[in-house]
Amino acid sequence: MLRHIAALIAVVAMMASAAPAEPAANVKGVEVHYGDLDLSTPDGAKSMLERIKRAAWDACKLPPGTPVQRRCIAETVTQAVADLKAPEVTRSAYGR
């Protein structure tokens, strides 16, 4: 069975502007496939978290290294981990 988290990174990119707290209307969706991973194991969870982070980097096409880009990536990873509802991935991400 092919599994993926499409909700991942339906990111509302935070564009640098005079009011950086306001999200722009630019949205990019990125699917992250994980049918080949066992998310109940530490290794599978770690691999999934790395895929989520790479997808967040891809989705947050903002000026590299800016606070706006870092915020976009952090919020995207946080939301994707929450949407996935995989306890071992959450532990891998946050140590809980």
PDB file with one MODEL, atoms N, CA, C and O in Angstrom:
MODEL        1
ATOM      1  N   MET A   1       0.844  -1.177   0.000  1.00  0.00           N
ATOM      2  CA  MET A   1       0.000   0.000   0.000  1.00  0.00           C
ATOM      3  C   MET A   1       0.891   1.242   0.000  1.00  0.00           C
ATOM      4  O   MET A   1       1.835   1.355   0.782  1.00  0.00           O
ATOM      5  N   LEU A   2       0.570   2.146  -0.879  1.00  0.00           N
ATOM      6  CA  LEU A   2       1.316   3.396  -0.969  1.00  0.00           C
ATOM      7  C   LEU A   2       0.761   4.369   0.062  1.00  0.00           C
ATOM      8  O   LEU A   2      -0.430   4.679   0.061  1.00  0.00           O
ATOM      9  N   ARG A   3       1.629   4.841   0.935  1.00  0.00           N
ATOM     10  CA  ARG A   3       1.202   5.798   1.954  1.00  0.00           C
ATOM     11  C   ARG A   3       1.962   7.100   1.728  1.00  0.00           C
ATOM     12  O   ARG A   3       3.138   7.095   1.364  1.00  0.00           O
ATOM     13  N   HIS A   4       1.288   8.185   1.945  1.00  0.00           N
ATOM     14  CA  HIS A   4       1.950   9.485   1.879  1.00  0.00           C
ATOM     15  C   HIS A   4       1.169  10.484   2.712  1.00  0.00           C
ATOM     16  O   HIS A   4       0.000  10.279   3.038  1.00  0.00           O
ATOM     17  N   ILE A   5       1.839  11.552   3.041  1.00  0.00           N
ATOM     18  CA  ILE A   5       1.195  12.631   3.772  1.00  0.00           C
ATOM     19  C   ILE A   5       1.142  13.830   2.837  1.00  0.00           C
ATOM     20  O   ILE A   5       2.120  14.561   2.684  1.00  0.00           O
ATOM     21  N   ALA A   6       0.000  14.015   2.223  1.00  0.00           N
ATOM     22  CA  ALA A   6      -0.160  15.112   1.281  1.00  0.00           C
ATOM     23  C   ALA A   6      -0.398  16.411   2.019  1.00  0.00           C
ATOM     24  O   ALA A   6      -0.054  17.483   1.521  1.00  0.00           O
ATOM     25  N   ALA A   7      -0.976  16.327   3.186  1.00  0.00           N
ATOM     26  CA  ALA A   7      -1.263  17.525   3.937  1.00  0.00           C
ATOM     27  C   ALA A   7       0.009  18.215   4.345  1.00  0.00           C
ATOM     28  O   ALA A   7       0.018  19.401   4.676  1.00  0.00           O
ATOM     29  N   LEU A   8       1.072  17.463   4.320  1.00  0.00           N
ATOM     30  CA  LEU A   8       2.361  18.029   4.688  1.00  0.00           C
ATOM     31  C   LEU A   8       2.540  19.317   3.991  1.00  0.00           C
ATOM     32  O   LEU A   8       1.769  20.092   4.556  1.00  0.00           O
ATOM     33  N   ILE A   9       2.810  19.585   3.587  1.00  0.00           N
ATOM     34  CA  ILE A   9       3.405  20.767   3.223  1.00  0.00           C
ATOM     35  C   ILE A   9       2.562  21.407   2.183  1.00  0.00           C
ATOM     36  O   ILE A   9       2.969  21.728   1.066  1.00  0.00           O
ATOM     37  N   ALA A  10       1.321  21.574   2.650  1.00  0.00           N
ATOM     38  CA  ALA A  10       0.483  22.529   1.991  1.00  0.00           C
ATOM     39  C   ALA A  10       0.831  23.779   2.781  1.00  0.00           C
ATOM     40  O   ALA A  10       0.108  24.197   3.686  1.00  0.00           O
ATOM     41  N   VAL A  11       1.924  24.341   2.421  1.00  0.00           N
ATOM     42  CA  VAL A  11       2.542  25.415   3.185  1.00  0.00           C
ATOM     43  C   VAL A  11       2.034  26.763   2.724  1.00  0.00           C
ATOM     44  O   VAL A  11       1.933  27.042   1.529  1.00  0.00           O
ATOM     45  N   VAL A  12       1.729  27.560   3.668  1.00  0.00           N
ATOM     46  CA  VAL A  12       1.499  28.958   3.353  1.00  0.00           C
ATOM     47  C   VAL A  12       2.845  29.626   3.601  1.00  0.00           C
ATOM     48  O   VAL A  12       3.223  29.891   4.742  1.00  0.00           O
ATOM     49  N   ALA A  13       3.553  29.889   2.524  1.00  0.00           N
ATOM     50  CA  ALA A  13       4.896  30.456   2.649  1.00  0.00           C
ATOM     51  C   ALA A  13       4.818  31.850   3.249  1.00  0.00           C
ATOM     52  O   ALA A  13       3.989  32.672   2.861  1.00  0.00           O
ATOM     53  N   MET A  14       5.693  32.090   4.193  1.00  0.00           N
ATOM     54  CA  MET A  14       5.745  33.397   4.829  1.00  0.00           C
ATOM     55  C   MET A  14       6.709  34.267   4.017  1.00  0.00           C
ATOM     56  O   MET A  14       7.920  34.052   4.040  1.00  0.00           O
ATOM     57  N   MET A  15       6.175  35.220   3.322  1.00  0.00           N
ATOM     58  CA  MET A  15       6.999  36.055   2.453  1.00  0.00           C
ATOM     59  C   MET A  15       7.543  37.247   3.244  1.00  0.00           C
ATOM     60  O   MET A  15       6.856  37.825   4.087  1.00  0.00           O
ATOM     61  N   ALA A  16       8.770  37.587   2.952  1.00  0.00           N
ATOM     62  CA  ALA A  16       9.377  38.746   3.608  1.00  0.00           C
ATOM     63  C   ALA A  16       8.633  39.998   3.148  1.00  0.00           C
ATOM     64  O   ALA A  16       8.491  40.258   1.953  1.00  0.00           O
ATOM     65  N   SER A  17       8.177  40.743   4.107  1.00  0.00           N
ATOM     66  CA  SER A  17       7.442  41.970   3.786  1.00  0.00           C
ATOM     67  C   SER A  17       7.527  42.889   4.993  1.00  0.00           C
ATOM     68  O   SER A  17       8.195  42.586   5.982  1.00  0.00           O
ATOM     69  N   ALA A  18       6.847  44.001   4.893  1.00  0.00           N
ATOM     70  CA  ALA A  18       6.826  44.933   6.023  1.00  0.00           C
ATOM     71  C   ALA A  18       6.135  44.303   7.226  1.00  0.00           C
ATOM     72  O   ALA A  18       6.426  44.655   8.369  1.00  0.00           O
ATOM     73  N   ALA A  19       5.213  43.365   6.964  1.00  0.00           N
ATOM     74  CA  ALA A  19       4.510  42.679   8.048  1.00  0.00           C
ATOM     75  C   ALA A  19       4.766  41.177   7.919  1.00  0.00           C
ATOM     76  O   ALA A  19       3.885  40.451   7.460  1.00  0.00           O
ATOM     77  N   PRO A  20       5.940  40.693   8.308  1.00  0.00           N
ATOM     78  CA  PRO A  20       6.289  39.303   8.086  1.00  0.00           C
ATOM     79  C   PRO A  20       5.409  38.286   8.811  1.00  0.00           C
ATOM     80  O   PRO A  20       5.468  37.096   8.499  1.00  0.00           O
ATOM     81  N   ALA A  21       4.612  38.720   9.753  1.00  0.00           N
ATOM     82  CA  ALA A  21       3.745  37.776  10.442  1.00  0.00           C
ATOM     83  C   ALA A  21       2.529  37.394   9.607  1.00  0.00           C
ATOM     84  O   ALA A  21       1.824  36.443   9.947  1.00  0.00           O
ATOM     85  N   GLU A  22       2.273  38.114   8.526  1.00  0.00           N
ATOM     86  CA  GLU A  22       1.113  37.815   7.702  1.00  0.00           C
ATOM     87  C   GLU A  22       1.504  36.831   6.609  1.00  0.00           C
ATOM     88  O   GLU A  22       2.436  37.098   5.849  1.00  0.00           O
ATOM     89  N   PRO A  23       0.804  35.686   6.513  1.00  0.00           N
ATOM     90  CA  PRO A  23       1.139  34.718   5.478  1.00  0.00           C
ATOM     91  C   PRO A  23       0.741  35.230   4.098  1.00  0.00           C
ATOM     92  O   PRO A  23      -0.274  35.910   3.941  1.00  0.00           O
ATOM     93  N   ALA A  24       1.541  34.899   3.122  1.00  0.00           N
ATOM     94  CA  ALA A  24       1.218  35.238   1.745  1.00  0.00           C
ATOM     95  C   ALA A  24       0.259  34.186   1.210  1.00  0.00           C
ATOM     96  O   ALA A  24       0.058  33.145   1.837  1.00  0.00           O
ATOM     97  N   ALA A  25      -0.325  34.453   0.065  1.00  0.00           N
ATOM     98  CA  ALA A  25      -1.281  33.523  -0.521  1.00  0.00           C
ATOM     99  C   ALA A  25      -0.577  32.406  -1.295  1.00  0.00           C
ATOM    100  O   ALA A  25      -1.247  31.526  -1.835  1.00  0.00           O
ATOM    101  N   ASN A  26       0.733  32.422  -1.360  1.00  0.00           N
ATOM    102  CA  ASN A  26       1.466  31.402  -2.104  1.00  0.00           C
ATOM    103  C   ASN A  26       1.480  30.097  -1.324  1.00  0.00           C
ATOM    104  O   ASN A  26       1.973  30.041  -0.197  1.00  0.00           O
ATOM    105  N   VAL A  27       0.937  29.053  -1.929  1.00  0.00           N
ATOM    106  CA  VAL A  27       0.884  27.758  -1.282  1.00  0.00           C
ATOM    107  C   VAL A  27       1.521  26.739  -2.214  1.00  0.00           C
ATOM    108  O   VAL A  27       1.239  26.726  -3.412  1.00  0.00           O
ATOM    109  N   LYS A  28       2.375  25.890  -1.668  1.00  0.00           N
ATOM    110  CA  LYS A  28       2.982  24.824  -2.441  1.00  0.00           C
ATOM    111  C   LYS A  28       2.774  23.537  -1.678  1.00  0.00           C
ATOM    112  O   LYS A  28       3.153  23.436  -0.512  1.00  0.00           O
ATOM    113  N   GLY A  29       2.182  22.565  -2.317  1.00  0.00           N
ATOM    114  CA  GLY A  29       1.996  21.267  -1.681  1.00  0.00           C
ATOM    115  C   GLY A  29       3.109  20.317  -2.098  1.00  0.00           C
ATOM    116  O   GLY A  29       3.526  20.309  -3.256  1.00  0.00           O
ATOM    117  N   VAL A  30       3.579  19.531  -1.168  1.00  0.00           N
ATOM    118  CA  VAL A  30       4.613  18.545  -1.434  1.00  0.00           C
ATOM    119  C   VAL A  30       4.185  17.247  -0.777  1.00  0.00           C
ATOM    120  O   VAL A  30       3.878  17.235   0.415  1.00  0.00           O
ATOM    121  N   GLU A  31       4.156  16.157  -1.525  1.00  0.00           N
ATOM    122  CA  GLU A  31       3.838  14.862  -0.953  1.00  0.00           C
ATOM    123  C   GLU A  31       5.108  14.206  -0.434  1.00  0.00           C
ATOM    124  O   GLU A  31       6.168  14.275  -1.055  1.00  0.00           O
ATOM    125  N   VAL A  32       4.972  13.577   0.706  1.00  0.00           N
ATOM    126  CA  VAL A  32       6.081  12.832   1.280  1.00  0.00           C
ATOM    127  C   VAL A  32       5.629  11.382   1.402  1.00  0.00           C
ATOM    128  O   VAL A  32       4.730  11.067   2.182  1.00  0.00           O
ATOM    129  N   HIS A  33       6.246  10.522   0.642  1.00  0.00           N
ATOM    130  CA  HIS A  33       5.878   9.107   0.641  1.00  0.00           C
ATOM    131  C   HIS A  33       6.629   8.368   1.741  1.00  0.00           C
ATOM    132  O   HIS A  33       7.796   8.647   2.021  1.00  0.00           O
ATOM    133  N   TYR A  34       5.927   7.416   2.360  1.00  0.00           N
ATOM    134  CA  TYR A  34       6.567   6.645   3.420  1.00  0.00           C
ATOM    135  C   TYR A  34       6.096   5.200   3.462  1.00  0.00           C
ATOM    136  O   TYR A  34       6.200   4.539   4.495  1.00  0.00           O
ATOM    137  N   GLY A  35       5.585   4.717   2.356  1.00  0.00           N
ATOM    138  CA  GLY A  35       5.122   3.333   2.297  1.00  0.00           C
ATOM    139  C   GLY A  35       6.231   2.329   2.544  1.00  0.00           C
ATOM    140  O   GLY A  35       5.963   1.187   2.916  1.00  0.00           O
ATOM    141  N   ASP A  36       7.463   2.739   2.342  1.00  0.00           N
ATOM    142  CA  ASP A  36       8.608   1.853   2.539  1.00  0.00           C
ATOM    143  C   ASP A  36       9.161   1.912   3.963  1.00  0.00           C
ATOM    144  O   ASP A  36      10.147   1.242   4.270  1.00  0.00           O
ATOM    145  N   LEU A  37       8.542   2.702   4.829  1.00  0.00           N
ATOM    146  CA  LEU A  37       9.054   2.881   6.196  1.00  0.00           C
ATOM    147  C   LEU A  37       8.110   2.278   7.220  1.00  0.00           C
ATOM    148  O   LEU A  37       6.895   2.253   7.024  1.00  0.00           O
ATOM    149  N   ASP A  38       8.672   1.799   8.302  1.00  0.00           N
ATOM    150  CA  ASP A  38       7.890   1.374   9.460  1.00  0.00           C
ATOM    151  C   ASP A  38       7.998   2.501  10.479  1.00  0.00           C
ATOM    152  O   ASP A  38       9.012   2.634  11.164  1.00  0.00           O
ATOM    153  N   LEU A  39       6.952   3.308  10.574  1.00  0.00           N
ATOM    154  CA  LEU A  39       6.991   4.484  11.438  1.00  0.00           C
ATOM    155  C   LEU A  39       6.928   4.151  12.919  1.00  0.00           C
ATOM    156  O   LEU A  39       7.026   5.046  13.759  1.00  0.00           O
ATOM    157  N   SER A  40       6.767   2.887  13.248  1.00  0.00           N
ATOM    158  CA  SER A  40       6.744   2.507  14.660  1.00  0.00           C
ATOM    159  C   SER A  40       8.144   2.183  15.184  1.00  0.00           C
ATOM    160  O   SER A  40       8.310   1.876  16.365  1.00  0.00           O
ATOM    161  N   THR A  41       9.137   2.251  14.322  1.00  0.00           N
ATOM    162  CA  THR A  41      10.514   1.987  14.758  1.00  0.00           C
ATOM    163  C   THR A  41      11.314   3.286  14.787  1.00  0.00           C
ATOM    164  O   THR A  41      11.014   4.212  14.033  1.00  0.00           O
ATOM    165  N   PRO A  42      12.327   3.364  15.647  1.00  0.00           N
ATOM    166  CA  PRO A  42      13.155   4.576  15.677  1.00  0.00           C
ATOM    167  C   PRO A  42      13.804   4.895  14.327  1.00  0.00           C
ATOM    168  O   PRO A  42      13.856   6.058  13.927  1.00  0.00           O
ATOM    169  N   ASP A  43      14.298   3.872  13.624  1.00  0.00           N
ATOM    170  CA  ASP A  43      14.931   4.126  12.325  1.00  0.00           C
ATOM    171  C   ASP A  43      13.931   4.636  11.296  1.00  0.00           C
ATOM    172  O   ASP A  43      14.229   5.564  10.544  1.00  0.00           O
ATOM    173  N   GLY A  44      12.746   4.033  11.260  1.00  0.00           N
ATOM    174  CA  GLY A  44      11.714   4.478  10.323  1.00  0.00           C
ATOM    175  C   GLY A  44      11.249   5.889  10.631  1.00  0.00           C
ATOM    176  O   GLY A  44      11.027   6.695   9.727  1.00  0.00           O
ATOM    177  N   ALA A  45      11.105   6.182  11.923  1.00  0.00           N
ATOM    178  CA  ALA A  45      10.675   7.523  12.344  1.00  0.00           C
ATOM    179  C   ALA A  45      11.727   8.564  11.981  1.00  0.00           C
ATOM    180  O   ALA A  45      11.397   9.651  11.507  1.00  0.00           O
ATOM    181  N   LYS A  46      12.987   8.228  12.204  1.00  0.00           N
ATOM    182  CA  LYS A  46      14.068   9.163  11.878  1.00  0.00           C
ATOM    183  C   LYS A  46      14.106   9.434  10.366  1.00  0.00           C
ATOM    184  O   LYS A  46      14.287  10.577   9.945  1.00  0.00           O
ATOM    185  N   SER A  47      13.939   8.403   9.568  1.00  0.00           N
ATOM    186  CA  SER A  47      13.922   8.572   8.109  1.00  0.00           C
ATOM    187  C   SER A  47      12.748   9.442   7.677  1.00  0.00           C
ATOM    188  O   SER A  47      12.891  10.297   6.803  1.00  0.00           O
ATOM    189  N   MET A  48      11.576   9.221   8.298  1.00  0.00           N
ATOM    190  CA  MET A  48      10.403  10.022   7.967  1.00  0.00           C
ATOM    191  C   MET A  48      10.619  11.477   8.324  1.00  0.00           C
ATOM    192  O   MET A  48      10.267  12.369   7.552  1.00  0.00           O
ATOM    193  N   LEU A  49      11.191  11.721   9.484  1.00  0.00           N
ATOM    194  CA  LEU A  49      11.444  13.093   9.909  1.00  0.00           C
ATOM    195  C   LEU A  49      12.398  13.783   8.941  1.00  0.00           C
ATOM    196  O   LEU A  49      12.205  14.957   8.624  1.00  0.00           O
ATOM    197  N   GLU A  50      13.406  13.092   8.474  1.00  0.00           N
ATOM    198  CA  GLU A  50      14.326  13.672   7.486  1.00  0.00           C
ATOM    199  C   GLU A  50      13.597  13.991   6.185  1.00  0.00           C
ATOM    200  O   GLU A  50      13.857  15.027   5.573  1.00  0.00           O
ATOM    201  N   ARG A  51      12.697  13.123   5.758  1.00  0.00           N
ATOM    202  CA  ARG A  51      11.911  13.388   4.536  1.00  0.00           C
ATOM    203  C   ARG A  51      11.031  14.617   4.724  1.00  0.00           C
ATOM    204  O   ARG A  51      10.912  15.445   3.821  1.00  0.00           O
ATOM    205  N   ILE A  52      10.421  14.733   5.885  1.00  0.00           N
ATOM    206  CA  ILE A  52       9.582  15.899   6.176  1.00  0.00           C
ATOM    207  C   ILE A  52      10.417  17.172   6.133  1.00  0.00           C
ATOM    208  O   ILE A  52       9.994  18.171   5.553  1.00  0.00           O
ATOM    209  N   LYS A  53      11.590  17.144   6.738  1.00  0.00           N
ATOM    210  CA  LYS A  53      12.450  18.330   6.754  1.00  0.00           C
ATOM    211  C   LYS A  53      12.889  18.719   5.344  1.00  0.00           C
ATOM    212  O   LYS A  53      12.894  19.900   4.999  1.00  0.00           O
ATOM    213  N   ARG A  54      13.257  17.729   4.528  1.00  0.00           N
ATOM    214  CA  ARG A  54      13.653  18.031   3.139  1.00  0.00           C
ATOM    215  C   ARG A  54      12.487  18.633   2.367  1.00  0.00           C
ATOM    216  O   ARG A  54      12.668  19.571   1.591  1.00  0.00           O
ATOM    217  N   ALA A  55      11.287  18.090   2.582  1.00  0.00           N
ATOM    218  CA  ALA A  55      10.106  18.616   1.895  1.00  0.00           C
ATOM    219  C   ALA A  55       9.804  20.040   2.360  1.00  0.00           C
ATOM    220  O   ALA A  55       9.398  20.880   1.557  1.00  0.00           O
ATOM    221  N   ALA A  56       9.997  20.313   3.634  1.00  0.00           N
ATOM    222  CA  ALA A  56       9.773  21.672   4.145  1.00  0.00           C
ATOM    223  C   ALA A  56      10.751  22.645   3.508  1.00  0.00           C
ATOM    224  O   ALA A  56      10.366  23.753   3.134  1.00  0.00           O
ATOM    225  N   TRP A  57      12.016  22.246   3.379  1.00  0.00           N
ATOM    226  CA  TRP A  57      13.008  23.095   2.705  1.00  0.00           C
ATOM    227  C   TRP A  57      12.573  23.370   1.271  1.00  0.00           C
ATOM    228  O   TRP A  57      12.696  24.494   0.783  1.00  0.00           O
ATOM    229  N   ASP A  58      12.064  22.341   0.600  1.00  0.00           N
ATOM    230  CA  ASP A  58      11.629  22.502  -0.784  1.00  0.00           C
ATOM    231  C   ASP A  58      10.417  23.425  -0.884  1.00  0.00           C
ATOM    232  O   ASP A  58      10.309  24.225  -1.814  1.00  0.00           O
ATOM    233  N   ALA A  59       9.508  23.307   0.084  1.00  0.00           N
ATOM    234  CA  ALA A  59       8.278  24.101   0.048  1.00  0.00           C
ATOM    235  C   ALA A  59       8.504  25.549   0.439  1.00  0.00           C
ATOM    236  O   ALA A  59       7.805  26.435  -0.053  1.00  0.00           O
ATOM    237  N   CYS A  60       9.448  25.803   1.299  1.00  0.00           N
ATOM    238  CA  CYS A  60       9.684  27.160   1.810  1.00  0.00           C
ATOM    239  C   CYS A  60      10.738  27.862   0.962  1.00  0.00           C
ATOM    240  O   CYS A  60      11.850  28.120   1.422  1.00  0.00           O
ATOM    241  N   LYS A  61      10.383  28.160  -0.255  1.00  0.00           N
ATOM    242  CA  LYS A  61      11.298  28.831  -1.187  1.00  0.00           C
ATOM    243  C   LYS A  61      11.298  30.326  -0.904  1.00  0.00           C
ATOM    244  O   LYS A  61      10.642  31.112  -1.586  1.00  0.00           O
ATOM    245  N   LEU A  62      12.031  30.680   0.094  1.00  0.00           N
ATOM    246  CA  LEU A  62      12.136  32.072   0.512  1.00  0.00           C
ATOM    247  C   LEU A  62      13.611  32.431   0.516  1.00  0.00           C
ATOM    248  O   LEU A  62      14.448  31.547   0.334  1.00  0.00           O
ATOM    249  N   PRO A  63      13.956  33.676   0.714  1.00  0.00           N
ATOM    250  CA  PRO A  63      15.379  34.008   0.779  1.00  0.00           C
ATOM    251  C   PRO A  63      16.069  33.127   1.828  1.00  0.00           C
ATOM    252  O   PRO A  63      15.710  33.160   3.005  1.00  0.00           O
ATOM    253  N   PRO A  64      17.055  32.343   1.396  1.00  0.00           N
ATOM    254  CA  PRO A  64      17.704  31.385   2.296  1.00  0.00           C
ATOM    255  C   PRO A  64      18.311  32.043   3.528  1.00  0.00           C
ATOM    256  O   PRO A  64      18.910  33.116   3.455  1.00  0.00           O
ATOM    257  N   GLY A  65      18.141  31.375   4.650  1.00  0.00           N
ATOM    258  CA  GLY A  65      18.761  31.815   5.887  1.00  0.00           C
ATOM    259  C   GLY A  65      18.062  32.959   6.589  1.00  0.00           C
ATOM    260  O   GLY A  65      18.534  33.423   7.628  1.00  0.00           O
ATOM    261  N   THR A  66      16.961  33.421   6.052  1.00  0.00           N
ATOM    262  CA  THR A  66      16.250  34.534   6.682  1.00  0.00           C
ATOM    263  C   THR A  66      15.359  34.017   7.808  1.00  0.00           C
ATOM    264  O   THR A  66      14.985  32.844   7.815  1.00  0.00           O
ATOM    265  N   PRO A  67      15.023  34.872   8.745  1.00  0.00           N
ATOM    266  CA  PRO A  67      14.104  34.453   9.816  1.00  0.00           C
ATOM    267  C   PRO A  67      12.762  33.966   9.250  1.00  0.00           C
ATOM    268  O   PRO A  67      12.146  33.057   9.806  1.00  0.00           O
ATOM    269  N   VAL A  68      12.323  34.560   8.169  1.00  0.00           N
ATOM    270  CA  VAL A  68      11.049  34.164   7.569  1.00  0.00           C
ATOM    271  C   VAL A  68      11.140  32.737   7.035  1.00  0.00           C
ATOM    272  O   VAL A  68      10.208  31.953   7.212  1.00  0.00           O
ATOM    273  N   GLN A  69      12.243  32.392   6.389  1.00  0.00           N
ATOM    274  CA  GLN A  69      12.409  31.035   5.884  1.00  0.00           C
ATOM    275  C   GLN A  69      12.510  30.040   7.043  1.00  0.00           C
ATOM    276  O   GLN A  69      11.882  28.982   7.004  1.00  0.00           O
ATOM    277  N   ARG A  70      13.283  30.365   8.055  1.00  0.00           N
ATOM    278  CA  ARG A  70      13.430  29.462   9.205  1.00  0.00           C
ATOM    279  C   ARG A  70      12.075  29.224   9.887  1.00  0.00           C
ATOM    280  O   ARG A  70      11.768  28.107  10.305  1.00  0.00           O
ATOM    281  N   ARG A  71      11.279  30.278   9.989  1.00  0.00           N
ATOM    282  CA  ARG A  71       9.950  30.146  10.599  1.00  0.00           C
ATOM    283  C   ARG A  71       9.052  29.263   9.736  1.00  0.00           C
ATOM    284  O   ARG A  71       8.334  28.410  10.258  1.00  0.00           O
ATOM    285  N   CYS A  72       9.088  29.461   8.448  1.00  0.00           N
ATOM    286  CA  CYS A  72       8.287  28.655   7.525  1.00  0.00           C
ATOM    287  C   CYS A  72       8.650  27.180   7.675  1.00  0.00           C
ATOM    288  O   CYS A  72       7.765  26.331   7.780  1.00  0.00           O
ATOM    289  N   ILE A  73       9.934  26.875   7.686  1.00  0.00           N
ATOM    290  CA  ILE A  73      10.380  25.484   7.803  1.00  0.00           C
ATOM    291  C   ILE A  73       9.953  24.906   9.140  1.00  0.00           C
ATOM    292  O   ILE A  73       9.414  23.800   9.192  1.00  0.00           O
ATOM    293  N   ALA A  74      10.185  25.633  10.218  1.00  0.00           N
ATOM    294  CA  ALA A  74       9.837  25.133  11.550  1.00  0.00           C
ATOM    295  C   ALA A  74       8.339  24.868  11.673  1.00  0.00           C
ATOM    296  O   ALA A  74       7.933  23.828  12.191  1.00  0.00           O
ATOM    297  N   GLU A  75       7.524  25.795  11.204  1.00  0.00           N
ATOM    298  CA  GLU A  75       6.076  25.627  11.300  1.00  0.00           C
ATOM    299  C   GLU A  75       5.590  24.491  10.404  1.00  0.00           C
ATOM    300  O   GLU A  75       4.668  23.761  10.769  1.00  0.00           O
ATOM    301  N   THR A  76       6.201  24.344   9.248  1.00  0.00           N
ATOM    302  CA  THR A  76       5.820  23.281   8.328  1.00  0.00           C
ATOM    303  C   THR A  76       6.151  21.912   8.918  1.00  0.00           C
ATOM    304  O   THR A  76       5.330  20.997   8.860  1.00  0.00           O
ATOM    305  N   VAL A  77       7.337  21.770   9.482  1.00  0.00           N
ATOM    306  CA  VAL A  77       7.729  20.498  10.102  1.00  0.00           C
ATOM    307  C   VAL A  77       6.802  20.187  11.278  1.00  0.00           C
ATOM    308  O   VAL A  77       6.328  19.059  11.419  1.00  0.00           O
ATOM    309  N   THR A  78       6.549  21.176  12.108  1.00  0.00           N
ATOM    310  CA  THR A  78       5.669  20.982  13.259  1.00  0.00           C
ATOM    311  C   THR A  78       4.287  20.507  12.823  1.00  0.00           C
ATOM    312  O   THR A  78       3.740  19.568  13.403  1.00  0.00           O
ATOM    313  N   GLN A  79       3.727  21.145  11.812  1.00  0.00           N
ATOM    314  CA  GLN A  79       2.390  20.779  11.341  1.00  0.00           C
ATOM    315  C   GLN A  79       2.387  19.389  10.704  1.00  0.00           C
ATOM    316  O   GLN A  79       1.461  18.609  10.926  1.00  0.00           O
ATOM    317  N   ALA A  80       3.406  19.077   9.922  1.00  0.00           N
ATOM    318  CA  ALA A  80       3.470  17.770   9.267  1.00  0.00           C
ATOM    319  C   ALA A  80       3.582  16.645  10.296  1.00  0.00           C
ATOM    320  O   ALA A  80       2.924  15.613  10.162  1.00  0.00           O
ATOM    321  N   VAL A  81       4.400  16.838  11.304  1.00  0.00           N
ATOM    322  CA  VAL A  81       4.545  15.823  12.353  1.00  0.00           C
ATOM    323  C   VAL A  81       3.208  15.641  13.079  1.00  0.00           C
ATOM    324  O   VAL A  81       2.807  14.511  13.359  1.00  0.00           O
ATOM    325  N   ALA A  82       2.529  16.726  13.379  1.00  0.00           N
ATOM    326  CA  ALA A  82       1.226  16.640  14.045  1.00  0.00           C
ATOM    327  C   ALA A  82       0.202  15.934  13.160  1.00  0.00           C
ATOM    328  O   ALA A  82      -0.559  15.095  13.643  1.00  0.00           O
ATOM    329  N   ASP A  83       0.176  16.265  11.868  1.00  0.00           N
ATOM    330  CA  ASP A  83      -0.779  15.664  10.942  1.00  0.00           C
ATOM    331  C   ASP A  83      -0.537  14.167  10.764  1.00  0.00           C
ATOM    332  O   ASP A  83      -1.480  13.406  10.547  1.00  0.00           O
ATOM    333  N   LEU A  84       0.688  13.757  10.854  1.00  0.00           N
ATOM    334  CA  LEU A  84       1.043  12.360  10.638  1.00  0.00           C
ATOM    335  C   LEU A  84       0.511  11.454  11.753  1.00  0.00           C
ATOM    336  O   LEU A  84       0.152  10.303  11.503  1.00  0.00           O
ATOM    337  N   LYS A  85       0.461  11.967  12.964  1.00  0.00           N
ATOM    338  CA  LYS A  85      -0.061  11.205  14.117  1.00  0.00           C
ATOM    339  C   LYS A  85       0.659   9.870  14.282  1.00  0.00           C
ATOM    340  O   LYS A  85       0.030   8.828  14.467  1.00  0.00           O
ATOM    341  N   ALA A  86       1.976   9.919  14.211  1.00  0.00           N
ATOM    342  CA  ALA A  86       2.808   8.733  14.407  1.00  0.00           C
ATOM    343  C   ALA A  86       3.663   8.975  15.658  1.00  0.00           C
ATOM    344  O   ALA A  86       4.605   9.765  15.610  1.00  0.00           O
ATOM    345  N   PRO A  87       3.354   8.318  16.755  1.00  0.00           N
ATOM    346  CA  PRO A  87       4.035   8.594  18.028  1.00  0.00           C
ATOM    347  C   PRO A  87       5.562   8.522  17.953  1.00  0.00           C
ATOM    348  O   PRO A  87       6.242   9.347  18.562  1.00  0.00           O
ATOM    349  N   GLU A  88       6.103   7.569  17.232  1.00  0.00           N
ATOM    350  CA  GLU A  88       7.561   7.440  17.175  1.00  0.00           C
ATOM    351  C   GLU A  88       8.188   8.600  16.397  1.00  0.00           C
ATOM    352  O   GLU A  88       9.298   9.028  16.713  1.00  0.00           O
ATOM    353  N   VAL A  89       7.487   9.107  15.387  1.00  0.00           N
ATOM    354  CA  VAL A  89       7.989  10.279  14.644  1.00  0.00           C
ATOM    355  C   VAL A  89       7.952  11.499  15.564  1.00  0.00           C
ATOM    356  O   VAL A  89       8.885  12.303  15.567  1.00  0.00           O
ATOM    357  N   THR A  90       6.890  11.638  16.335  1.00  0.00           N
ATOM    358  CA  THR A  90       6.806  12.753  17.291  1.00  0.00           C
ATOM    359  C   THR A  90       7.943  12.678  18.294  1.00  0.00           C
ATOM    360  O   THR A  90       8.574  13.691  18.595  1.00  0.00           O
ATOM    361  N   ARG A  91       8.212  11.472  18.821  1.00  0.00           N
ATOM    362  CA  ARG A  91       9.328  11.305  19.759  1.00  0.00           C
ATOM    363  C   ARG A  91      10.658  11.675  19.097  1.00  0.00           C
ATOM    364  O   ARG A  91      11.514  12.317  19.706  1.00  0.00           O
ATOM    365  N   SER A  92      10.810  11.261  17.847  1.00  0.00           N
ATOM    366  CA  SER A  92      12.050  11.564  17.120  1.00  0.00           C
ATOM    367  C   SER A  92      12.213  13.069  16.936  1.00  0.00           C
ATOM    368  O   SER A  92      13.324  13.595  17.013  1.00  0.00           O
ATOM    369  N   ALA A  93      11.104  13.755  16.694  1.00  0.00           N
ATOM    370  CA  ALA A  93      11.156  15.195  16.442  1.00  0.00           C
ATOM    371  C   ALA A  93      11.334  15.998  17.723  1.00  0.00           C
ATOM    372  O   ALA A  93      12.052  16.997  17.734  1.00  0.00           O
ATOM    373  N   TYR A  94      10.693  15.574  18.792  1.00  0.00           N
ATOM    374  CA  TYR A  94      10.626  16.412  19.988  1.00  0.00           C
ATOM    375  C   TYR A  94      11.120  15.737  21.259  1.00  0.00           C
ATOM    376  O   TYR A  94      11.102  16.346  22.329  1.00  0.00           O
ATOM    377  N   GLY A  95      11.561  14.490  21.156  1.00  0.00           N
ATOM    378  CA  GLY A  95      12.033  13.787  22.329  1.00  0.00           C
ATOM    379  C   GLY A  95      10.941  13.442  23.320  1.00  0.00           C
ATOM    380  O   GLY A  95      11.219  13.245  24.503  1.00  0.00           O
ATOM    381  N   ARG A  96       9.695  13.366  22.853  1.00  0.00           N
ATOM    382  CA  ARG A  96       8.597  13.019  23.761  1.00  0.00           C
ATOM    383  C   ARG A  96       8.086  11.637  23.444  1.00  0.00           C
ATOM    384  O   ARG A  96       7.159  11.157  24.097  1.00  0.00           O
TER     385      ARG A  96
ENDMDL
END
